[in-house]
Amino acid sequence: MVLAHHDGIKLFRSSLPYINAHRGKTFVLMFGGEAIEHDNFPNIIHDIALLNSLGARVVIVHGARPQIDQRVALRGIEGRFCDSVRITDKLTLECVKDAAGSVRSQIEALLTMGLPNSPMHGAQIRVCSGNLVVAKPMGVRNGVDFENTGLVRRIDTTGINDHLNDGSIVLLSPMGYSSTGEVFNLSHEDVATQAAIALKADKLIVFSNYDGIFNREGKLLRTVERPQLEQLIFNGEIETESTVLRALTTSVAAGVPRAHCISYEKDGALLQELFTRDGTGSLVMEHHYEQLRGATIEDVGGILNLIKPLEESGVLVKRSRERLENEINQFIVIVRDGMIIACAALYLYPDDGCAELACVATHPDYRGKNRGERILDEVKKRALAASIERLFVLTTVTAHWFLEQGFQPADISALPSAKQELYNYQRNSKVFTLPIV
């Protein structure tokens, strides 16, 4: 029990940087009707309520496809589709209204629940919805009239932001309304994507029946850049459902900084993704204007310019051009418009099963945008590929950053013997280690 108590405190403390980072940010959360019918859905709602309580601005977009299918079947209506898109005639539209209204009421009821001994006891959460999505008809395509199936024409960002500024959660259904008073059946992916783009959301978070984005070999892609993901999709190398992938790539391409894919079946997936270092699902980012890659001999001058001020201030150990040229293959860089803005080096000690992370530097004008985290992720990938089990780092002034990334203080004895022999007692660098298996 003492151990569990200690682990809980440690987890809570480690989440504090993320709590501060997410406060005041706008998150659009998207899930389909399948998630609503899953046993874990009440837990998702509790986690959304917690996210709102911690100061995030939350927009929920829900689907209702299975619920619509049930009502269509009950009424004996023939469901018609073209290219996997539902053709919404007048009778089907009544099923859409019924299903969407029922699902919306269910979500609102769960967000209102505050029974004693429940996770939301004492919470006073306002949920707002309404005619916040303006729609247009999909029209006739290849000779097929989609009738009351529509597309998002406009998101009422002013109305949504007014509700968010009041501390409310905004709930958007897969329906839209036209200026002529018509109702249209929309895909919730379209609503969520367009809402995230129009609101300039900080994140789009998509709940899927997958734990994230998996390649053909079944490997979870924890972090992937949009161009790379689109190439993998084009090559048929991704297993995750296409509607989820379309929402992720479209939103990021239009300027949403980060799009996440997590499981609606896994309890706590939302909190783990947002408030822990490793997360639980997949993260899609753009970074088309910055390139993370291995360094080449042509990068020596740029790296020297980047690290020189840190060497002069004593933060980094001085490296000669000759030494840097000899070790250039150990370096990773981030390049923006031809300028190196971040770097790090990885020195392997394979006999000891460990590797040193060294010379971590970011240009002062580009700090605070997770570039250090991106380099660390790449370092861990390279270390794992070399069968390395743990990283170690020596630092004099940036201990707090390494602690935030999960490194733990260690003694000099934790260093490989070859590194212990070179340890500079005058610098008195602190030692930190990080297991990566």
C-alpha positions as CSV (number, residue, x, y, z in Angstrom):
1,M,0.0,0.0,0.0
2,V,2.9,2.4,0.8
3,L,4.4,1.6,-2.6
4,A,1.1,2.3,-4.4
5,H,0.7,5.5,-2.4
6,H,4.2,6.6,-3.4
7,D,3.6,5.7,-7.1
8,G,0.4,7.8,-7.0
9,I,2.3,10.8,-5.7
10,K,5.1,10.4,-8.1
11,L,2.6,10.1,-11.0
12,F,0.7,13.2,-9.9
13,R,3.9,15.3,-9.6
14,S,5.2,14.2,-13.0
15,S,1.9,15.3,-14.6
16,L,2.2,18.9,-13.3
17,P,4.1,20.2,-16.3
18,Y,1.4,18.9,-18.6
19,I,-1.4,20.3,-16.4
20,N,0.2,23.8,-16.7
21,A,0.8,23.3,-20.4
22,H,-2.7,22.3,-21.2
23,R,-4.5,25.0,-19.2
24,G,-6.3,27.4,-21.5
25,K,-5.7,25.3,-24.6
26,T,-8.4,24.2,-27.0
27,F,-8.9,20.5,-27.6
28,V,-11.4,19.0,-30.0
29,L,-12.3,15.4,-29.0
30,M,-13.8,13.1,-31.7
31,F,-15.4,9.7,-31.2
32,G,-17.9,7.7,-33.1
33,G,-21.1,5.9,-32.1
34,E,-19.2,2.7,-31.5
35,A,-17.3,4.4,-28.6
36,I,-20.6,5.5,-27.0
37,E,-21.8,1.9,-26.9
38,H,-18.6,0.5,-25.4
39,D,-18.5,-0.3,-21.7
40,N,-15.5,2.1,-21.2
41,F,-17.5,5.2,-22.4
42,P,-18.5,6.4,-18.9
43,N,-14.8,6.4,-18.0
44,I,-14.0,8.5,-21.1
45,I,-16.7,11.0,-20.0
46,H,-15.2,11.2,-16.5
47,D,-11.8,11.9,-18.0
48,I,-13.2,14.6,-20.2
49,A,-14.8,16.2,-17.2
50,L,-11.4,16.1,-15.4
51,L,-9.8,17.7,-18.4
52,N,-12.3,20.5,-18.3
53,S,-11.8,20.9,-14.6
54,L,-8.1,21.3,-15.1
55,G,-8.7,24.4,-17.3
56,A,-8.7,22.9,-20.9
57,R,-11.2,24.3,-23.4
58,V,-13.0,21.2,-24.6
59,V,-15.1,20.6,-27.7
60,I,-16.7,17.2,-28.1
61,V,-17.8,15.9,-31.5
62,H,-19.7,12.6,-31.5
63,G,-20.9,10.3,-34.2
64,A,-24.0,8.1,-34.3
65,R,-23.6,5.7,-37.2
66,P,-24.5,2.4,-35.4
67,Q,-27.4,4.2,-33.6
68,I,-28.7,5.4,-37.0
69,D,-28.3,1.9,-38.4
70,Q,-30.4,0.5,-35.6
71,R,-33.2,3.0,-36.2
72,V,-33.2,2.5,-39.9
73,A,-33.5,-1.3,-39.4
74,L,-36.3,-0.9,-36.9
75,R,-38.3,1.2,-39.3
76,G,-37.7,-1.2,-42.1
77,I,-36.0,1.4,-44.2
78,E,-33.5,0.3,-46.8
79,G,-30.1,1.8,-46.1
80,R,-28.5,3.2,-49.2
81,F,-24.8,4.1,-49.5
82,C,-22.5,5.3,-52.3
83,D,-18.8,5.2,-51.8
84,S,-19.4,4.4,-48.1
85,V,-21.4,7.6,-47.7
86,R,-25.0,7.3,-46.5
87,I,-27.7,8.7,-48.8
88,T,-30.1,10.5,-46.5
89,D,-33.6,10.7,-47.7
90,K,-36.5,12.2,-45.7
91,L,-37.2,9.0,-43.8
92,T,-33.6,8.3,-43.0
93,L,-33.2,11.9,-41.9
94,E,-35.8,11.3,-39.1
95,C,-33.6,8.3,-38.0
96,V,-30.6,10.6,-38.0
97,K,-32.3,13.2,-35.9
98,D,-33.6,10.6,-33.4
99,A,-30.2,8.9,-33.1
100,A,-28.2,12.1,-32.8
101,G,-30.6,13.6,-30.2
102,S,-30.5,10.4,-28.2
103,V,-26.8,10.2,-28.2
104,R,-26.4,13.9,-27.3
105,S,-28.8,13.5,-24.3
106,Q,-26.8,10.5,-23.1
107,I,-23.5,12.4,-23.2
108,E,-25.1,15.4,-21.5
109,A,-26.5,13.2,-18.8
110,L,-23.2,11.5,-18.1
111,L,-21.4,14.9,-17.9
112,T,-24.1,16.1,-15.5
113,M,-23.8,13.1,-13.2
114,G,-22.4,14.0,-9.8
115,L,-23.5,11.3,-7.4
116,P,-21.6,10.8,-4.1
117,N,-18.6,8.3,-4.5
118,S,-18.6,8.8,-8.2
119,P,-15.6,10.3,-10.1
120,M,-17.6,13.5,-10.8
121,H,-19.0,14.1,-7.4
122,G,-19.2,17.8,-6.7
123,A,-18.5,18.8,-10.3
124,Q,-20.6,21.5,-11.9
125,I,-20.1,21.1,-15.6
126,R,-22.1,23.0,-18.2
127,V,-22.6,21.4,-21.6
128,C,-23.6,23.6,-24.5
129,S,-24.8,22.6,-27.9
130,G,-27.0,24.1,-30.7
131,N,-26.9,25.4,-34.2
132,L,-23.2,25.9,-34.2
133,V,-22.5,24.1,-37.5
134,V,-23.7,25.6,-40.8
135,A,-24.1,22.9,-43.5
136,K,-24.5,22.7,-47.2
137,P,-25.8,19.8,-49.3
138,M,-23.4,17.3,-50.8
139,G,-25.5,17.5,-53.9
140,V,-25.4,15.1,-56.9
141,R,-22.2,13.2,-57.5
142,N,-21.7,10.9,-60.5
143,G,-25.4,11.0,-61.0
144,V,-26.2,10.1,-57.4
145,D,-28.3,12.5,-55.4
146,F,-27.2,12.4,-51.7
147,E,-30.4,14.4,-50.7
148,N,-30.0,15.4,-47.0
149,T,-26.4,14.3,-46.7
150,G,-24.3,17.4,-46.3
151,L,-20.9,18.9,-45.7
152,V,-19.7,21.5,-43.2
153,R,-20.0,25.0,-44.7
154,R,-19.0,27.0,-41.7
155,I,-18.3,26.5,-38.0
156,D,-19.7,29.2,-35.7
157,T,-16.4,29.9,-34.0
158,T,-17.7,33.0,-32.2
159,G,-20.6,31.1,-30.6
160,I,-18.3,28.2,-29.6
161,N,-15.6,30.5,-28.1
162,D,-18.3,32.3,-26.1
163,H,-19.3,29.0,-24.5
164,L,-15.7,27.9,-24.0
165,N,-14.8,31.3,-22.4
166,D,-17.6,30.7,-19.9
167,G,-16.0,27.4,-18.9
168,S,-18.5,25.2,-20.7
169,I,-17.9,22.1,-22.7
170,V,-19.2,22.4,-26.2
171,L,-21.0,19.4,-27.7
172,L,-21.3,19.1,-31.5
173,S,-23.5,16.5,-33.2
174,P,-23.2,15.0,-36.7
175,M,-25.9,17.4,-38.0
176,G,-25.8,20.8,-39.6
177,Y,-28.3,23.5,-40.5
178,S,-28.6,25.7,-43.5
179,S,-29.8,29.3,-43.8
180,T,-32.9,28.0,-45.5
181,G,-33.9,26.0,-42.4
182,E,-32.8,22.5,-43.7
183,V,-31.2,19.9,-41.6
184,F,-28.3,17.8,-43.0
185,N,-26.7,14.6,-42.0
186,L,-22.9,15.1,-41.6
187,S,-20.0,12.8,-40.9
188,H,-18.7,13.5,-37.5
189,E,-15.1,13.3,-38.9
190,D,-16.0,16.3,-41.1
191,V,-17.4,18.2,-38.2
192,A,-14.5,17.5,-35.9
193,T,-11.9,18.3,-38.5
194,Q,-13.5,21.5,-39.6
195,A,-14.1,22.5,-36.0
196,A,-10.5,21.9,-35.0
197,I,-9.3,23.9,-38.0
198,A,-11.7,26.8,-37.6
199,L,-11.1,27.1,-33.9
200,K,-7.3,27.0,-34.4
201,A,-7.4,24.2,-31.8
202,D,-4.2,23.1,-30.1
203,K,-5.1,19.4,-30.5
204,L,-7.5,17.1,-32.3
205,I,-7.9,13.9,-30.3
206,V,-9.5,11.0,-32.1
207,F,-10.8,8.0,-30.2
208,S,-10.5,4.8,-32.3
209,N,-11.0,1.1,-31.9
210,Y,-7.2,0.9,-32.4
211,D,-4.7,1.9,-29.7
212,G,-3.2,4.3,-32.2
213,I,-1.7,4.2,-35.7
214,F,-0.1,0.8,-36.6
215,N,2.0,-0.1,-39.6
216,R,1.6,-3.4,-41.5
217,E,4.0,-5.2,-39.2
218,G,1.7,-4.3,-36.2
219,K,4.1,-1.7,-34.8
220,L,2.6,1.3,-33.0
221,L,3.8,4.6,-34.5
222,R,4.0,6.8,-31.5
223,T,5.1,9.9,-33.3
224,V,4.8,10.4,-37.0
225,E,5.1,13.5,-39.3
226,R,2.1,14.0,-41.6
227,P,4.0,13.7,-44.9
228,Q,5.5,10.4,-43.8
229,L,2.1,9.2,-42.6
230,E,0.5,10.1,-45.9
231,Q,3.2,8.2,-47.8
232,L,2.7,5.2,-45.6
233,I,-1.1,5.4,-46.2
234,F,-0.5,5.7,-50.0
235,N,1.7,2.6,-49.9
236,G,-1.0,0.6,-48.0
237,E,1.3,0.2,-45.0
238,I,-1.2,1.5,-42.3
239,E,-3.8,-0.7,-40.6
240,T,-5.8,2.0,-38.7
241,E,-9.3,2.9,-40.1
242,S,-9.3,5.3,-43.0
243,T,-11.8,7.9,-41.6
244,V,-9.6,8.3,-38.5
245,L,-6.5,8.8,-40.7
246,R,-8.2,11.3,-42.9
247,A,-9.2,13.4,-39.8
248,L,-5.7,13.3,-38.5
249,T,-3.9,14.2,-41.7
250,T,-6.4,16.8,-42.9
251,S,-6.4,18.7,-39.6
252,V,-2.6,18.8,-39.3
253,A,-2.2,19.8,-42.9
254,A,-4.5,22.8,-42.2
255,G,-2.5,24.0,-39.3
256,V,-3.7,22.1,-36.2
257,P,-0.3,21.6,-34.4
258,R,-1.0,18.1,-33.0
259,A,-3.4,15.3,-33.7
260,H,-3.7,12.3,-31.5
261,C,-5.2,8.8,-32.0
262,I,-6.1,6.8,-28.9
263,S,-8.3,3.9,-28.0
264,Y,-11.8,4.2,-26.7
265,E,-11.5,0.7,-25.2
266,K,-8.6,1.5,-22.9
267,D,-9.5,3.0,-19.6
268,G,-7.6,6.2,-18.9
269,A,-6.2,6.5,-22.5
270,L,-7.0,10.2,-22.7
271,L,-5.3,11.1,-19.4
272,Q,-2.3,8.9,-20.2
273,E,-1.9,10.5,-23.6
274,L,-2.1,14.0,-22.3
275,F,-0.4,13.9,-18.9
276,T,2.4,11.3,-19.2
277,R,5.7,11.6,-21.0
278,D,5.3,8.5,-23.2
279,G,1.5,8.7,-23.8
280,T,-0.4,5.7,-25.0
281,G,-1.4,6.3,-28.6
282,S,-0.1,8.0,-31.7
283,L,0.8,11.7,-32.3
284,V,0.7,13.2,-35.8
285,M,2.6,16.5,-36.4
286,E,3.5,18.6,-39.4
287,H,7.1,19.9,-39.1
288,H,7.3,20.4,-42.9
289,Y,9.4,23.5,-42.3
290,E,11.8,21.7,-39.9
291,Q,13.8,18.5,-40.6
292,L,15.1,16.2,-38.0
293,R,18.0,14.1,-39.4
294,G,21.4,12.7,-38.8
295,A,24.2,15.2,-39.1
296,T,26.6,15.3,-42.0
297,I,30.1,16.8,-42.4
298,E,28.5,19.9,-44.0
299,D,26.7,20.5,-40.6
300,V,29.9,21.0,-38.6
301,G,30.0,24.8,-39.0
302,G,26.3,25.1,-38.0
303,I,26.7,22.9,-34.9
304,L,29.8,24.9,-33.8
305,N,27.8,28.1,-34.1
306,L,24.9,26.6,-32.1
307,I,27.0,25.3,-29.2
308,K,29.7,28.0,-29.0
309,P,27.7,30.3,-26.6
310,L,26.9,27.3,-24.4
311,E,30.6,26.2,-24.4
312,E,31.7,29.8,-23.5
313,S,29.3,29.9,-20.6
314,G,30.4,26.5,-19.3
315,V,27.1,24.7,-20.0
316,L,28.8,22.4,-22.5
317,V,32.2,20.9,-22.7
318,K,34.3,22.5,-25.5
319,R,34.7,20.5,-28.7
320,S,37.2,21.3,-31.4
321,R,36.2,21.4,-35.0
322,E,38.5,18.4,-35.6
323,R,36.8,16.4,-32.8
324,L,33.3,17.4,-34.1
325,E,34.3,16.3,-37.7
326,N,35.4,12.9,-36.3
327,E,32.2,12.4,-34.3
328,I,29.7,13.9,-36.7
329,N,28.0,10.6,-37.3
330,Q,27.0,10.5,-33.7
331,F,25.0,13.8,-34.0
332,I,21.4,14.4,-34.7
333,V,20.2,17.9,-35.8
334,I,17.0,19.8,-36.5
335,V,17.3,22.1,-39.5
336,R,15.0,25.0,-40.2
337,D,15.3,27.0,-43.4
338,G,18.9,25.8,-43.8
339,M,19.9,26.7,-40.2
340,I,20.7,24.2,-37.5
341,I,18.5,25.1,-34.5
342,A,19.0,22.0,-32.3
343,C,21.4,19.2,-31.9
344,A,22.4,16.2,-29.7
345,A,24.9,13.5,-29.8
346,L,24.6,9.8,-29.0
347,Y,27.7,7.8,-27.9
348,L,27.2,4.0,-27.7
349,Y,28.7,1.8,-25.0
350,P,27.4,-1.5,-26.3
351,D,29.4,-3.8,-24.0
352,D,27.7,-2.0,-21.0
353,G,24.3,-1.9,-22.7
354,C,24.1,1.9,-22.4
355,A,24.7,5.1,-24.3
356,E,25.5,8.7,-23.5
357,L,23.2,11.5,-24.6
358,A,25.5,14.5,-24.9
359,C,25.8,18.0,-26.4
360,V,22.0,18.7,-26.2
361,A,21.4,22.2,-27.4
362,T,18.6,24.4,-28.9
363,H,18.9,27.8,-30.3
364,P,17.6,30.5,-27.9
365,D,15.0,31.7,-30.4
366,Y,13.5,28.2,-30.8
367,R,13.3,27.0,-27.3
368,G,10.0,25.9,-25.6
369,K,8.5,24.2,-28.7
370,N,9.3,20.5,-27.9
371,R,12.3,20.4,-30.1
372,G,14.4,18.9,-27.3
373,E,11.7,16.2,-26.9
374,R,11.8,15.5,-30.6
375,I,15.5,14.9,-30.5
376,L,15.2,12.8,-27.4
377,D,12.6,10.6,-29.1
378,E,14.9,10.1,-32.1
379,V,17.9,9.3,-29.8
380,K,15.8,6.7,-28.0
381,K,14.8,5.1,-31.3
382,R,18.4,4.9,-32.4
383,A,19.5,3.5,-29.1
384,L,16.8,0.8,-29.1
385,A,17.9,-0.1,-32.7
386,A,21.4,-0.7,-31.3
387,S,20.0,-2.9,-28.5
388,I,20.8,-0.3,-25.9
389,E,18.9,-0.6,-22.6
390,R,19.5,2.8,-20.9
391,L,20.7,6.3,-21.6
392,F,22.9,8.4,-19.3
393,V,23.7,12.1,-19.4
394,L,26.1,14.4,-17.5
395,T,24.9,17.9,-16.9
396,T,25.7,20.9,-14.8
397,V,22.8,23.3,-15.3
398,T,19.9,21.6,-17.1
399,A,19.0,18.9,-14.6
400,H,15.4,20.0,-14.4
401,W,14.8,19.4,-18.1
402,F,16.1,15.9,-17.9
403,L,14.0,15.2,-14.8
404,E,11.0,16.3,-16.8
405,Q,11.8,13.8,-19.5
406,G,11.9,10.9,-17.0
407,F,15.6,10.7,-16.2
408,Q,16.5,9.8,-12.7
409,P,19.5,10.9,-10.6
410,A,22.3,8.4,-10.4
411,D,25.8,8.0,-8.9
412,I,29.0,8.1,-10.9
413,S,29.2,4.4,-10.5
414,A,26.3,4.0,-12.8
415,L,28.5,5.2,-15.7
416,P,30.4,2.7,-17.8
417,S,34.0,2.2,-16.6
418,A,35.5,3.9,-19.6
419,K,33.3,7.0,-18.9
420,Q,34.1,6.9,-15.2
421,E,37.9,7.2,-16.0
422,L,37.2,10.4,-18.0
423,Y,34.9,12.0,-15.4
424,N,35.9,15.6,-14.6
425,Y,35.6,16.1,-10.9
426,Q,36.2,19.8,-11.3
427,R,33.1,20.2,-13.5
428,N,31.2,18.0,-10.9
429,S,28.5,17.2,-13.5
430,K,25.4,15.5,-12.2
431,V,24.6,12.0,-13.5
432,F,21.1,11.0,-14.8
433,T,19.9,7.8,-16.3
434,L,16.8,6.7,-18.3
435,P,15.8,3.1,-19.1
436,I,14.5,2.8,-22.6
437,V,13.3,-0.8,-22.8
